[in-house]
Amino acid sequence: MAEPTLAEQLAAFAARAGATPLPEQVAASVRQRVLDVLGLCVAAHQLPTSGAALDLVAEQGGRGQAHVVGLPEAVPAAQAAFGNGVLAHSLDYDDTHLPSVLHPSAAVVPAALAAAQAGDADGAALTSAVAVGLEVTVRLGMAGYDPALNNSVFFEYGQHATSICGAMGGAVAAGMLLGLDERGLRDVLGVTASMAAGVIEANRTGGTVKRLHCGWAAHSAVTAADLVRRGFTGPPTVLEGRFGFFTAFLRGQADHDQVTEGLGERWAVPDIFFKPYPANHFTHAAIDAGLALRAQGVPVDRIEHIELRVPAAVIRTIGEPIATKRAPDTGYQAQFSGPYAVVAGLCGGGGLGVALGDFTDELARDPRRRSLMARVDVVPDNECDKIFPYQFPAVVTVRTDDGRMWRENVLTNRGGPQRPLSDAELALKFRDNVAGRVDPEIADQVVAAVLGLAEVADVGDVLRPLTRLRTGSD
């Protein structure tokens, strides 16, 4: 008998996982990720691109099967997945897997939520499907990670691994919730591979298209599962075949063992990093250092110089050109500024220490913050290089005008497996993200429902409280 193909092994894993209880650590992680995504969907309604995407969804019509955050009427499942997927990734505040630098939940959770409602699945089934979808996403992403490059081969070829792998993982999750058997789950990988997409040139020269990527991945996932239900099939060798996924996206530079080694025994899901702060992940250790130094009593108004030491590879993102990073014009630019990150931590903010309200255009241009940012140098650090990209560390040294030196080493990221966020901390992040758009009692209702997801009979009950959001005039 021939050895099962990679897609067949993933399908068998998904079928087994759907029929047996998840490890509690995995189930707990999934519940937290669903809550995180829902809060991000509410918060992202402020963006013009969100309004454009949801206007398109509302105009499409069709049979109401699933709910989009902020849309009162139910829409077809694939459209719901699209809408929530756009919202989930638009603020760059969603979770991250390292070292693949994937954002798995922003595609998988919206796809699964939509499919669960369309398939009348309960919260327990949703939990299992999300867990499997995240696992498939991460394993495919890691198959394309090159340790010698310290980078993803997807990225080297201009491909957005998040949306490409997220479509594949989301499709397996959707297939489970729509009742596909093991053969169907294999086929759904084969079909989705022809729908997965994402080009990351916008990261380099601008444009808002990246905000669509996870929405399109989730839409593709649900569409593929629906097509397989109706009889479409895919090649069993879709991943490793001569003209398969790994050839198309990675030029054949794939580590097959990352897909199957320990499958079903060792779960990657709990190791996916949450984002405690709404900024580029490379800046998070700098924020943590600033917060710690503030707690130690550094006299902010007496600071003469700040040195931010980081892995050399991240300087081009958060430290160059230094003149721009010291004087961001907008809150969005501040999210990618190492100097702003340190200063935001030193000044303190909302949420888990620094929140969305700390990245406004006004604060980016605040004279006091600009003065402090002008004193920040961003330099490479050998010790940080040794840890990157499994962590995004930073070392911050502050000199005050009385000659005192203050130093803070942050070598592990908050929100990762070494420094996990608790249910209470993620509930705080959720409440901060929905503040002003959702009444506090509704927020509490959603938190309780998601953290008790195994007991939810109708997944729509989790979404419906978030379909009518308050506006600034309410």
C-alpha positions as CSV (number, residue, x, y, z in Angstrom):
1,M,0.0,0.0,0.0
2,A,1.3,3.4,-0.9
3,E,2.2,5.8,1.9
4,P,-0.5,8.4,2.4
5,T,0.1,11.8,0.8
6,L,0.5,14.8,3.0
7,A,-3.1,16.0,2.3
8,E,-4.3,12.5,3.2
9,Q,-2.4,12.6,6.5
10,L,-3.8,16.1,7.4
11,A,-7.3,14.9,6.5
12,A,-7.0,11.8,8.7
13,F,-5.7,14.0,11.6
14,A,-8.7,16.4,11.1
15,A,-11.1,13.5,11.2
16,R,-9.6,12.0,14.3
17,A,-9.5,15.4,16.1
18,G,-13.2,16.0,15.3
19,A,-14.1,12.7,16.9
20,T,-12.1,12.9,20.1
21,P,-11.8,15.4,22.9
22,L,-9.1,18.1,22.5
23,P,-6.4,18.5,25.1
24,E,-7.7,21.2,27.5
25,Q,-4.7,23.4,26.8
26,V,-5.6,23.5,23.1
27,A,-9.3,24.0,23.7
28,A,-8.6,26.9,26.2
29,S,-6.3,28.5,23.6
30,V,-9.0,28.3,20.9
31,R,-11.5,30.0,23.2
32,Q,-9.2,32.8,23.8
33,R,-8.5,33.2,20.1
34,V,-12.2,33.4,19.2
35,L,-12.7,36.1,21.8
36,D,-9.6,38.0,20.5
37,V,-10.9,37.9,16.9
38,L,-14.3,39.1,17.8
39,G,-12.9,42.1,19.7
40,L,-10.7,43.0,16.8
41,C,-13.6,42.8,14.4
42,V,-15.5,45.4,16.5
43,A,-12.5,47.7,16.8
44,A,-11.8,47.6,13.0
45,H,-15.1,49.1,12.2
46,Q,-13.5,52.5,12.5
47,L,-11.5,52.0,9.3
48,P,-12.8,53.3,5.9
49,T,-11.7,50.0,4.3
50,S,-13.9,48.1,6.7
51,G,-16.9,50.1,5.6
52,A,-16.1,49.5,2.0
53,A,-15.8,45.7,2.5
54,L,-19.0,45.5,4.5
55,D,-20.9,47.6,2.0
56,L,-19.9,45.1,-0.6
57,V,-21.0,42.2,1.6
58,A,-24.4,43.8,2.2
59,E,-24.9,44.5,-1.5
60,Q,-24.4,40.9,-2.5
61,G,-27.6,39.5,-1.2
62,G,-28.3,35.8,-1.0
63,R,-29.6,33.4,1.7
64,G,-28.8,34.5,5.2
65,Q,-26.7,31.9,6.8
66,A,-24.2,33.6,9.1
67,H,-23.5,36.9,10.8
68,V,-20.9,39.6,10.3
69,V,-19.8,41.8,13.2
70,G,-21.6,45.1,12.7
71,L,-24.2,43.9,10.1
72,P,-27.7,43.4,11.4
73,E,-28.8,41.0,8.7
74,A,-27.4,37.5,8.2
75,V,-25.6,36.9,4.9
76,P,-24.3,33.9,2.9
77,A,-21.7,32.0,4.8
78,A,-18.8,32.8,2.5
79,Q,-19.7,36.5,2.6
80,A,-19.8,36.4,6.4
81,A,-16.4,34.8,6.4
82,F,-15.1,37.5,4.1
83,G,-16.4,40.3,6.1
84,N,-15.2,39.1,9.5
85,G,-11.8,38.1,8.0
86,V,-11.3,41.6,6.6
87,L,-12.1,43.1,10.0
88,A,-10.0,40.6,12.0
89,H,-6.7,41.4,10.3
90,S,-7.1,45.1,9.4
91,L,-5.6,46.5,12.6
92,D,-2.5,44.3,12.7
93,Y,-3.5,43.4,16.3
94,D,-4.2,39.7,15.7
95,D,-2.1,36.8,16.9
96,T,1.2,35.7,15.4
97,H,3.0,32.4,15.1
98,L,6.8,32.5,15.4
99,P,9.1,31.9,13.6
100,S,6.8,31.6,10.6
101,V,5.3,35.1,11.2
102,L,1.8,33.9,10.3
103,H,-1.3,35.4,11.7
104,P,-3.4,32.2,11.8
105,S,-6.6,33.2,13.6
106,A,-7.6,36.1,11.4
107,A,-8.5,33.7,8.5
108,V,-9.3,30.5,10.4
109,V,-11.7,31.8,13.0
110,P,-13.9,33.8,10.6
111,A,-14.1,30.9,8.2
112,A,-15.1,28.5,11.1
113,L,-17.6,30.9,12.6
114,A,-19.4,31.2,9.3
115,A,-19.3,27.5,8.5
116,A,-20.5,26.6,12.0
117,Q,-23.6,28.8,11.6
118,A,-24.3,27.5,8.1
119,G,-23.9,23.9,9.3
120,D,-25.8,24.3,12.6
121,A,-22.7,23.2,14.5
122,D,-22.4,23.8,18.2
123,G,-19.6,25.4,20.2
124,A,-17.8,22.2,20.9
125,A,-17.6,21.4,17.2
126,L,-16.4,24.9,16.5
127,T,-13.6,24.6,19.0
128,S,-12.3,21.4,17.5
129,A,-12.5,22.8,13.9
130,V,-10.7,26.0,14.8
131,A,-8.0,24.0,16.6
132,V,-7.4,21.8,13.5
133,G,-7.6,24.8,11.2
134,L,-4.9,26.7,13.1
135,E,-2.7,23.6,13.3
136,V,-2.9,23.0,9.6
137,T,-2.2,26.7,8.9
138,V,0.9,26.7,11.1
139,R,2.3,23.5,9.9
140,L,2.0,24.6,6.2
141,G,3.6,27.9,7.2
142,M,6.5,26.1,8.9
143,A,7.0,23.9,5.9
144,G,7.9,27.1,4.1
145,Y,10.2,28.4,6.8
146,D,13.9,28.4,6.1
147,P,16.1,28.3,9.2
148,A,19.2,29.3,7.2
149,L,17.4,32.5,6.0
150,N,15.7,33.1,9.3
151,N,12.7,33.9,7.1
152,S,9.8,32.4,5.3
153,V,10.3,31.3,1.7
154,F,6.8,32.5,1.1
155,F,7.9,36.0,1.9
156,E,11.1,35.7,-0.2
157,Y,8.8,35.2,-3.2
158,G,6.4,38.0,-2.3
159,Q,3.7,35.7,-1.0
160,H,1.6,36.4,2.0
161,A,1.9,33.2,4.0
162,T,-0.9,34.3,6.4
163,S,-3.6,34.3,3.7
164,I,-2.2,31.4,1.6
165,C,-1.8,29.0,4.5
166,G,-4.8,30.5,6.3
167,A,-7.1,29.6,3.4
168,M,-5.9,26.0,3.6
169,G,-6.4,25.7,7.3
170,G,-9.6,27.6,7.3
171,A,-11.0,25.2,4.6
172,V,-10.3,22.2,6.7
173,A,-12.0,23.8,9.6
174,A,-15.0,24.8,7.4
175,G,-15.1,21.3,6.0
176,M,-15.3,19.7,9.4
177,L,-18.2,22.0,10.4
178,L,-20.1,21.4,7.1
179,G,-19.9,17.6,7.6
180,L,-17.2,16.5,5.2
181,D,-15.7,13.1,5.8
182,E,-12.0,12.2,5.7
183,R,-12.0,12.0,1.9
184,G,-13.8,15.3,1.6
185,L,-11.3,17.0,4.0
186,R,-8.5,15.8,1.7
187,D,-10.4,17.1,-1.3
188,V,-11.0,20.5,0.3
189,L,-7.2,21.0,0.6
190,G,-6.9,20.2,-3.1
191,V,-9.6,22.6,-4.1
192,T,-8.5,25.5,-1.8
193,A,-4.9,25.4,-3.1
194,S,-6.3,26.8,-6.4
195,M,-7.9,29.7,-4.4
196,A,-5.2,30.6,-1.9
197,A,-3.5,33.9,-2.7
198,G,-1.8,37.0,-1.3
199,V,0.9,39.3,-2.6
200,I,2.7,41.5,0.0
201,E,4.1,44.3,-2.1
202,A,1.8,46.6,-0.2
203,N,4.1,46.1,2.8
204,R,6.8,47.8,0.9
205,T,5.3,50.5,-1.2
206,G,1.8,51.1,0.3
207,G,-1.9,50.3,-0.4
208,T,-4.6,48.9,1.8
209,V,-5.1,45.6,-0.1
210,K,-3.4,43.6,2.7
211,R,-6.5,44.2,4.8
212,L,-8.5,42.1,2.3
213,H,-6.1,39.1,2.5
214,C,-7.6,37.2,5.5
215,G,-11.1,38.0,4.4
216,W,-10.4,36.5,1.0
217,A,-8.7,33.5,2.6
218,A,-11.8,32.9,4.8
219,H,-14.1,33.4,1.8
220,S,-12.1,30.9,-0.2
221,A,-12.1,28.4,2.7
222,V,-15.9,28.4,3.1
223,T,-16.4,28.4,-0.7
224,A,-14.1,25.4,-1.2
225,A,-15.8,23.4,1.5
226,D,-19.2,24.1,0.0
227,L,-18.0,23.1,-3.5
228,V,-16.6,19.8,-2.1
229,R,-20.0,19.2,-0.5
230,R,-21.4,19.5,-3.9
231,G,-19.0,17.1,-5.6
232,F,-15.8,18.9,-6.5
233,T,-12.6,17.0,-5.8
234,G,-8.9,17.9,-5.5
235,P,-5.7,16.0,-6.2
236,P,-4.5,13.9,-3.4
237,T,-0.9,15.1,-4.0
238,V,-1.9,18.7,-3.9
239,L,0.9,19.6,-1.5
240,E,4.0,17.7,-2.6
241,G,3.0,16.9,-6.2
242,R,5.1,18.0,-9.2
243,F,2.7,20.8,-9.9
244,G,1.4,21.2,-6.3
245,F,1.2,23.8,-3.6
246,F,4.9,23.6,-2.6
247,T,6.1,23.9,-6.1
248,A,3.7,26.8,-6.9
249,F,4.3,28.9,-3.8
250,L,7.8,27.7,-2.6
251,R,9.5,26.5,-5.7
252,G,9.8,23.2,-4.0
253,Q,11.7,24.5,-1.0
254,A,9.5,22.9,1.6
255,D,10.2,20.9,4.7
256,H,7.6,18.0,4.6
257,D,8.4,16.9,8.1
258,Q,7.0,20.1,9.5
259,V,3.6,19.1,8.1
260,T,3.4,15.6,9.7
261,E,5.9,15.2,12.5
262,G,4.0,14.7,15.8
263,L,0.7,15.5,14.1
264,G,-2.1,14.9,16.6
265,E,0.4,14.5,19.5
266,R,2.2,17.9,19.5
267,W,0.0,20.9,19.0
268,A,1.3,24.3,17.8
269,V,-1.9,26.1,18.7
270,P,-1.1,27.1,22.4
271,D,2.3,28.4,21.2
272,I,0.8,31.1,18.9
273,F,1.6,34.5,20.3
274,F,-1.2,36.9,21.2
275,K,-0.6,40.6,20.6
276,P,-1.1,42.6,23.9
277,Y,-0.4,45.9,22.0
278,P,-1.8,47.2,18.7
279,A,1.5,47.7,17.0
280,N,4.0,45.9,14.8
281,H,5.1,42.8,16.8
282,F,8.8,43.9,16.5
283,T,8.0,46.8,18.8
284,H,6.3,44.9,21.6
285,A,9.5,44.2,23.7
286,A,10.3,47.9,23.4
287,I,6.9,48.8,24.8
288,D,7.3,46.3,27.6
289,A,10.7,47.8,28.4
290,G,9.2,51.3,28.5
291,L,6.4,50.1,30.8
292,A,8.8,48.4,33.1
293,L,11.1,51.4,33.3
294,R,8.1,53.6,34.0
295,A,7.1,51.2,36.9
296,Q,10.7,51.5,38.2
297,G,10.2,55.3,38.5
298,V,12.4,56.6,35.7
299,P,11.9,60.4,35.6
300,V,10.6,60.8,32.1
301,D,11.1,64.5,31.9
302,R,14.8,64.2,32.8
303,I,15.7,61.6,30.1
304,E,18.7,62.7,28.1
305,H,19.2,59.6,25.9
306,I,17.5,56.3,25.1
307,E,19.2,53.3,23.4
308,L,16.9,50.7,21.9
309,R,18.8,47.5,21.1
310,V,17.0,45.0,18.9
311,P,17.8,42.2,16.4
312,A,19.5,43.6,13.4
313,A,16.9,42.1,11.0
314,V,14.1,44.3,12.5
315,I,15.8,47.7,12.3
316,R,14.7,48.2,8.7
317,T,11.1,47.9,9.9
318,I,11.1,49.9,13.2
319,G,14.3,51.9,13.0
320,E,14.8,53.1,9.5
321,P,14.9,55.8,8.3
322,I,15.5,57.0,11.8
323,A,14.4,60.5,11.1
324,T,10.9,59.2,10.1
325,K,10.8,56.8,13.0
326,R,11.5,59.6,15.5
327,A,8.8,61.7,14.1
328,P,5.8,59.7,12.8
329,D,3.1,61.8,11.2
330,T,0.2,59.4,11.9
331,G,-0.8,56.8,14.5
332,Y,-0.4,54.1,11.8
333,Q,3.2,55.1,11.3
334,A,3.7,55.1,15.0
335,Q,2.7,51.4,15.1
336,F,6.0,50.7,13.2
337,S,8.3,53.0,15.1
338,G,10.7,51.7,17.7
339,P,11.2,55.1,19.2
340,Y,7.5,55.7,19.6
341,A,7.1,52.2,21.2
342,V,9.6,53.0,23.9
343,V,8.1,56.4,24.6
344,A,4.5,55.0,24.6
345,G,5.6,52.5,27.3
346,L,7.3,55.2,29.3
347,C,4.3,57.5,29.1
348,G,1.8,54.7,29.9
349,G,-1.6,54.0,28.3
350,G,-4.7,51.9,28.3
351,G,-5.7,48.3,27.9
352,L,-2.9,45.9,28.8
353,G,-0.5,48.8,29.0
354,V,-0.7,50.4,25.6
355,A,-3.9,50.2,23.6
356,L,-5.5,51.5,20.4
357,G,-6.1,54.9,21.9
358,D,-2.4,55.4,22.3
359,F,-1.8,55.3,18.6
360,T,-3.6,58.4,17.4
361,D,-2.4,61.0,14.9
362,E,-2.5,63.5,17.7
363,L,-0.2,61.5,20.0
364,A,2.2,60.7,17.2
365,R,2.7,64.4,16.8
366,D,2.6,65.3,20.5
367,P,5.5,67.7,21.2
368,R,6.5,66.0,24.4
369,R,6.6,62.5,22.8
370,R,8.4,63.9,19.7
371,S,11.0,65.4,22.0
372,L,11.6,62.0,23.7
373,M,11.6,60.2,20.4
374,A,14.4,62.5,19.1
375,R,16.6,61.1,21.9
376,V,16.2,57.4,20.9
377,D,18.8,55.5,18.9
378,V,17.9,52.1,17.5
379,V,20.9,49.8,17.2
380,P,21.6,46.1,16.6
381,D,22.3,43.7,19.5
382,N,24.2,40.4,19.2
383,E,22.3,38.8,22.1
384,C,18.9,39.7,20.5
385,D,20.1,38.3,17.2
386,K,20.7,34.9,18.9
387,I,17.1,34.8,20.0
388,F,15.4,36.2,16.9
389,P,13.1,35.1,15.2
390,Y,11.7,32.8,17.9
391,Q,11.2,35.9,20.0
392,F,11.3,39.6,19.1
393,P,13.5,40.8,22.0
394,A,14.8,44.3,23.0
395,V,17.1,45.9,25.5
396,V,16.5,49.5,26.5
397,T,19.0,51.7,28.3
398,V,18.0,55.2,29.6
399,R,20.3,57.9,30.7
400,T,18.9,60.8,32.8
401,D,20.4,64.3,33.2
402,D,21.7,63.4,36.7
403,G,24.0,60.7,35.2
404,R,21.9,57.7,36.3
405,M,21.5,54.8,33.9
406,W,18.4,52.6,33.7
407,R,18.3,49.3,31.8
408,E,15.6,46.8,31.0
409,N,16.1,43.5,29.1
410,V,12.9,42.0,27.5
411,L,14.0,38.7,25.9
412,T,10.6,37.0,25.7
413,N,7.5,38.4,24.3
414,R,4.4,39.0,26.4
415,G,1.5,37.0,25.0
416,G,3.7,34.1,23.9
417,P,4.0,30.6,25.6
418,Q,6.7,31.8,28.1
419,R,4.5,34.8,29.2
420,P,1.0,33.8,28.3
421,L,-2.0,36.2,28.6
422,S,-4.7,35.0,31.0
423,D,-8.4,34.8,30.3
424,A,-8.8,38.0,32.3
425,E,-6.2,39.8,30.4
426,L,-7.7,38.8,27.0
427,A,-11.1,39.8,28.3
428,L,-9.6,43.2,29.2
429,K,-8.2,43.5,25.7
430,F,-11.6,42.6,24.3
431,R,-13.5,45.1,26.4
432,D,-11.0,47.8,25.5
433,N,-11.5,47.0,21.8
434,V,-15.3,47.1,21.9
435,A,-15.6,50.1,24.3
436,G,-17.9,52.8,22.9
437,R,-19.3,50.4,20.3
438,V,-20.9,47.7,22.5
439,D,-22.7,48.2,25.9
440,P,-20.7,46.8,28.8
441,E,-23.3,44.2,29.6
442,I,-23.3,43.0,26.0
443,A,-19.5,42.8,26.2
444,D,-19.7,40.7,29.4
445,Q,-22.3,38.4,27.7
446,V,-20.0,37.8,24.8
447,V,-17.0,37.1,27.1
448,A,-19.0,34.6,29.1
449,A,-20.3,32.9,26.0
450,V,-16.9,32.5,24.3
451,L,-15.0,31.4,27.4
452,G,-17.8,28.8,27.9
453,L,-17.8,27.9,24.2
454,A,-18.2,24.1,24.8
455,E,-21.6,24.7,26.2
456,V,-22.9,26.9,23.4
457,A,-25.6,25.1,21.4
458,D,-26.0,27.8,18.6
459,V,-22.8,29.6,17.5
460,G,-25.0,32.4,16.1
461,D,-25.8,33.3,19.7
462,V,-22.1,34.4,20.1
463,L,-22.3,36.6,17.0
464,R,-25.7,38.2,17.2
465,P,-25.0,40.5,20.1
466,L,-22.2,42.1,18.0
467,T,-24.2,42.7,14.8
468,R,-25.6,46.1,16.0
469,L,-22.8,48.4,17.0
470,R,-23.2,51.9,18.5
471,T,-21.9,54.8,16.5
472,G,-20.3,57.9,17.9
473,S,-23.7,59.7,17.9
474,D,-25.5,57.0,19.8
